[in-house]
Amino acid sequence: MNDNSPNSWESRADAHSFYGFTDLPTIEDRGAVILTHGKGPYVFDVHGREYLDANSGLWNMVAGFDHPGLAEAAKAQYDRFPGYHAFFGRMADQTVMLSEKLVEVSPFEDGKVFYTNSGSEANDTMVKMLWFLHGAEGNPQRRKIITRKNAYHGVTAVSASMTGKPYNSVFGLPLPEFLHLTCPHYWREGKEGETEAEFTQRMAQELEDMIAREGAETIAGFFAEPVMGAGGVIPPSEGYFQAIQPILQKHGIPLISDEVICGFGRTGEVWGCQTYDFMPDAIISSKCLTAGYFPMGAVILGPALTDRLQKASEAIEEFPHGFTASGHPVGCAIALKAIDVILNEGVLENANAVTPLFNEGMARLGEMANIGEVRGKGLMGALEAVKDKATKTPFDGSLSVSERIANACTDHGLICRPLGQSIVLCPPFIITPTQLDEMFSKLENALKSVFSEVA
Ligand SMILES: *Cc1c(COP(=O)(O)O)cnc(C)c1O
């Protein structure tokens, strides 16, 4: 597979480009896949091979890879005003309009928006906002941030500290003051004989105990993805948010919904907090915000945090934070168009229309002897491979089962992502029933061939 000749794209990629989050032995064997363009849900490599991208790029290219309206919105804004910041009381008209739109489509009655270039920076910004406002309110000891194991909140030093993945130990992270609760994954974490409702109660009790141990007066905020994405598509256990929110409220701890993946329809409703029926104090958005056509993140504060941050800022005459490209006018113009395309031009409607087919296909593959759990919500799902279905025993890590499945998929012209022992699927919202059939039949072939080798 790997074309090692010195001028091949694969060798040139190796020579001067770092790969993030990439299994280097796979690259050694197979070479990188170098892409040139896309069409609908497909991407094409330098050899002209076509791949159905069942991961929407990285969850974000929900309107496909060649949406004409989004490209036109970008071009029109580049022609009109190609760049500006949002410092010193100046900002582009597009930025004003996007903030109005985001507050309008948010679950909040009122609020304000702060822009970043990524989801990681949006989480970092939110943490700094909390530290800043608690300090200004005379509670500078309210510093600790609670998240969950397996959560993914990003890669900057603060957001990586929030991310509950063991790999962060190679950086000496998490930083002090970042605490992680048990992942609310009933199938994996539930105890023998424990019902799902009992499991949820145990998760809530663990939060109560952590708050009691640490002291509520030392805790700045609690962050959660409605459905954990990069943790392996893990929906919360039944009633999870209803169980934890009253505890947080009782102790004055803001609940921040990290909607970087769930926002803009991935779980069926516009926001994951709507799908799971809870009201956060703020929302973190990125990824689908621009349908992947521009790097942008946003913190959307609900009314209470807006007031508190406003007061804290007025006390020192500014909020001393911002990125050079925060609220970039081209990004904002694209986001305005993306929101319109997703919500009003049938993109989310299509996602919801094909979700029953997606669920059927997932359930069918879930019947295989080596699939232990099928899970998901809306148009995101995961299949977890196991050696033994009854005992939920995983395959030996050295077999790299999910990597092999993903590689076999690539060979069949399908891109999907190995995550732990799971395969993650989150196709673009524009996917058609025929393309979903193609996705499942390619995946089924890959699963069969790998399981026949390892089982
Ligand atoms: C991707 C992701 C982030 C980080 O976003 P980047 O743009 O990669 O920095 C944060 N939170 C969640 C839930 C994500 O999925």
The ligand as an SDF file (V2000), in Angstrom:
LIG
                    3D

 15 15  0  0  0  0  0  0  0  0999 V2000
  -13.4010   18.5330   19.0890 C   0  0  0  0  0  0  0  0  0  0  0  0
  -13.8690   18.8750   20.4440 C   0  0  0  0  0  0  0  0  0  0  0  0
  -13.2810   19.9040   21.1890 C   0  0  0  0  0  0  0  0  0  0  0  0
  -12.0390   20.6020   20.7300 C   0  0  0  0  0  0  0  0  0  0  0  0
  -12.2200   21.3360   19.5720 O   0  0  0  0  0  0  0  0  0  0  0  0
  -10.9270   21.7590   18.7000 P   0  0  0  0  0  0  0  0  0  0  0  0
  -11.5220   22.6600   17.6770 O   0  0  0  0  0  0  0  0  0  0  0  0
  -10.3600   20.5040   18.1390 O   0  0  0  0  0  0  0  0  0  0  0  0
  -10.0040   22.4630   19.6090 O   0  0  0  0  0  0  0  0  0  0  0  0
  -13.8520   20.2490   22.3980 C   0  0  0  0  0  0  0  0  0  0  0  0
  -14.9340   19.6070   22.8620 N   0  0  0  0  0  0  0  0  0  0  0  0
  -15.5230   18.6180   22.1910 C   0  0  0  0  0  0  0  0  0  0  0  0
  -16.7380   17.9770   22.7430 C   0  0  0  0  0  0  0  0  0  0  0  0
  -14.9860   18.2000   20.9620 C   0  0  0  0  0  0  0  0  0  0  0  0
  -15.5380   17.1860   20.3070 O   0  0  0  0  0  0  0  0  0  0  0  0
  1  2  1  0
  2  3  1  0
  2 14  2  0
  3  4  1  0
  3 10  2  0
  4  5  1  0
  5  6  1  0
  6  7  2  0
  6  8  1  0
  6  9  1  0
 10 11  1  0
 11 12  2  0
 12 13  1  0
 12 14  1  0
 14 15  1  0
M  END
$$$$
